[in-house]
Amino acid sequence: NLYEKMTLFIIAVLMAVAAIAASYRPYVPAYLPAYAALWLLKWSGAVNPGTWILTSWGMATAVVLIADMAQPRMVSKATNGLAHMATGALAGTMAGLCTATYVWTAVGAALGTAIGVAAYIRTPSGAALGFASPRFFRYIPAKFFPIVVTYCMLGIFALLIIMAYAPAYALNQM
């Protein structure tokens, strides 16, 4: 049914937006709605992410979820630096999307997150982490990797839509 497929597509877009919002405040881990958005995109029939994309990012989501659950609650629910990391990841992902390739979209997400970390550790609250201290190396990876996984999936989500609905743009960038 066309209405069901369109509804699933709209819900997929809303889940992607929810993932962006959740990357700033981790009430729900942001990578969960990002991964759900990929599945909803497939179920909508608008775009087919493919088995390899869904499987590999499902494994990445599971690894990050397990790692997040293994963290102390104080670390997993902390929001210190998330705005810097998420904003950097969003900017990096958008820059990567300009190339219309999966690799550069993922590199952009990781590099943008790293720039967000660098910006955060230069703030008064970030300086309290003590760059290269054990506290820094416990906290930053606990926040860095979930943000990178989230924005890689969101980049793939956007790239699949671009390739499906604006193929001339995607081909011109390759």
Residue, then its C-alpha position, 0 to 999 in steps of 0.5 A: n500500500l502506498y500510504e503505508k510505505m509513505t508513512l514508513f518513509i516519514i517515520a524513518v526521516l523522523m527517526a533520523v531527526a530523533a537520532i540527531a536530537a538524541s546525540y545531544r541528550p542521551y535519554v535514548p542512545a542516539y545510535l538506536p534510532a539511527y539504526a531503526a531509521l535504516w530499517l524503516l527506510k528499507w521497509s518503506g521500499a523507497v530505498n534499499p540499504g542492502t543486507w551488508i549495510l544493515t548487517s554491518w551497522g547492526m553489528a556496530t550498533a550492538v558493539v556500541l550498545i554493549a560497550d555503553m551498558a558496560q560503562p558506569r551509569m554516571v559515564s553513560k548518562a553524562t552529557n559533558g562535551l556531547a554538544h561539541m562532539a555532535t555538532g562536529a559530527l554533524a558538520g563532518t558528516m555534511a561535508g562528507l556528503c558533499t563527496a557522495t561516497y560512503v567512505w568520506t561520509a564516515v571519515g567526515a563523521a569521525l573527523g568532525t567528532a574528533i574536532g568536537v573533542a578538541a574544541y571541548i577539551r579547551t573549555p573549562s569543563g573539558a579541561a577538567l577531564g585532563f587531556a591524556s589522563p586516565r579519566f580522559f581515556r575513559y570518558i572520551p571513547a565512551k562518548f566518541f564512538p557512539i557519536v561516530v557510529t550514529y552519524c555514520m549511519l545518518g550519513i548513509f541514510a542521507l546518502l541513500i536518499i540522495m542516490a535514489y532521488a538525486p542520482a545526477y548529483a551523486l554521479n557528478q560527485m564521483 
